[in-house]
Amino acid sequence: MRLKIRALTVIAVTVGLLFTMAAFSGKKTFEIQKPSSSMVVQGTSSLHDWKIELKDFRGEMSAVADGSNMKIEAVTFRGKAKSLKSDNSTMDGKTYDALKVDKHPDITYAIKSSRDVQIKDKKFTGLITGDLTIAGKTRQETIQFSGVMISDNKMQIRGSKKLRMSDFGVDPPTAMLGALKTGNDVTITFILIMALK
């Protein structure tokens, strides 16, 4: 009886895994789902650590899957710089000034290349390299990510990226007549729910 239950369990898991792979085969396009997704920028200052969240963003990912291999062909991302919000409206204003949001309203990322992604037990990790544009300046940045297939038409992708504001021509914001100075280094953390378009 135990052997039969084990056999049935193995068969069920195998069928489920094969179904997921079969469902995600060929070329598929996924888009970011809001409000389930989040993107937060964290940094330091002379007084305390801080964080600010990007509220308005959208993006898509096109990928080709063949069995347990996935090749990311395209990634596009666009966020509105003026949708960055913290719990301090004064610092929000300083952030907008530093990012020159009136002249450069969008933060964008477009893929240049990616490594093949291995899907195992519905989980995967990978690297993508693309053009990141902040405050009108574009730099090539590589982002590491991990993910999990939630269902045959939905996945969760998460990761983080450390950046230096000065690399994008951004002067770290200050406040309180210079008493509060933010650090040059920031970390962008994202959790994205992607659904089949």
N, C-alpha and C positions, 0 to 999 in steps of 0.2 A: 504493500500500500504506500509506504514511504517513497519507494523508488518511483512509483507511478506519479505521486505528487511532485517529486523533484523533476521528473521528465516533463510533466505538464508545465511546470514553472519555467524550465529552460526553453521550452517551445514558445510559451507566451512572450517571454522577454525577447527571444530571437525574432519572432514575428513582428513585435512592436518596433524593434530596431530597424528591421528591413522595411517596414511600412513607412517609418520616418524618412529613411534614405530614399525610398522610392518616391515619396511625396515631394521631397526636395531634390529633384533631378532636373537636368537641363538648366536653362537660364531663367532666373527669377529676379524680380525687383521688389525690394522691401522698402517701406517708408517709416519714418519715426512717428511713433504714436504719442500724442500729448493728451492729458497731462501725466501719463505714466512715466515719462522720461524726465531726466533732470541733468543739469550741467552747472557745476559750482566752481568758482575760482576762489582759492584760498591763498592767503599770504600772511606776512608778519608786518609789524610796525614797531616804532620806538616805545609804544605804550602797551599794545596787546595784539594778539593774532586777530585776523579778520576773515570774513568770507562774504562773497557776493554771488548771487545766482542769476544766470541768464534765463529769462522767462519766455522770450519769444524766439523760437528757432525751428527750423525744419530741415529735413534731409532725406536722401534716398541712397540705397546701396543695391547694385546689380551684381549678382554672383551666378556662377555656373557650378553645379554640383554633379559629381559622377561617383556614385557609391559613397565612400567615406572621405572623398576629397572635395574641397570647395575652393574655387578660384574667384577672388573678388575682382571684378572688372571695372567697376566704377563706384565712386563715393562722392556725393555732393552734399555740402552742408552750408547753411546760411543762417546767421543769427543777427538780431538787431541789437547793436551795441547799447542803445538807449533803453533796452529792456533789462539791463543789469540792475538788480535791486538788492540792497542790504537792509539792515535795520537802522541805518543812519543816512538820512536824506542829504545831509551836508556832504558826506563822503561820496554819495552817489553822484552829486553834482561835480565834485572834484574828479571823479573817475571819468565822467563824460567829457570834461575839459581835456584831460590827459589823452583820451582816445580820439579827440577831435571828431566827435560823433556827428556834428553838423556837416562836416566835409566828408567824413568816411562813416556812413551809418551802419555798414554791414561788416560782420566778421565772417569770413568764408574759409572753406577747406575743400580742396579738390584732389582726388587721388592721382598719383603719378605711376605708382607700382605697388605690388603686394606679393607676398610669398603665399604659396599654396597652404591652405588651412586644412588640418586633419580633424575630422569629426570622429570622436570616440565616446560611446555611451552618451550621445547627444550633447557632449561638451566639446569646445574647441578653443584654440588660442591662435593668435596671428600677429603679423606686423604689416602696417601699411605706411607708405611714404607719399606725401602730397604737398601741395602748396597751401600754406596757411597765411591768410591775409588779415592783419590787425592794424588799425589806424592807417590804412592805405599802404602799408609796407608788407611785402610778400617774402616769406622764407620757406624753404623746404624743410619739413619736419616729419620724423618717423614716430608713429604712435603704436604702442603695444596694447593689445586688447585680449579679452577672454569673453566667452559667451556660452550660452546653453540654448538648445532648441526647446522651447516651451511646448510647442505643438508642431504639426506639419506645416503651419503657415505663420508661425510667430517665433521670434527669438529675442533673447535679452543679451545685450552687449555692454560690457563695462570696461573701464580703463582709466588711466590718468596720464598726464603729460606735464613735465616741469618746463617752464619757460622763464626767460629773463625779459622783463619789460623793455629794457634798453635795446635789445636786439630788434625790436620793432619801432624804435624811435619814440618810445613812450617814456616820459619822465614820471617816475613814481609819485603819486599824489601826496600832497602834504596838507595839513590843517592846523588850526589853533596857532596861527602865526608862525608855523614851522615847528611847533613843539611836537606835533605828531608827524612822523615821517614813515611812509610805508617802505618795506624792503623791495629790492629789485626783482627778487625771485618769487614766482607764483606757481601754483599747481592747479591745473584744470582736471577735475574729476567728473566723469560722466557715467550715467546709467541710462541706456537707451533701449526702449522696447520697440522692436521693428516688426511690422506686420506685412504680409504679402499684399502688394498693391493691386 
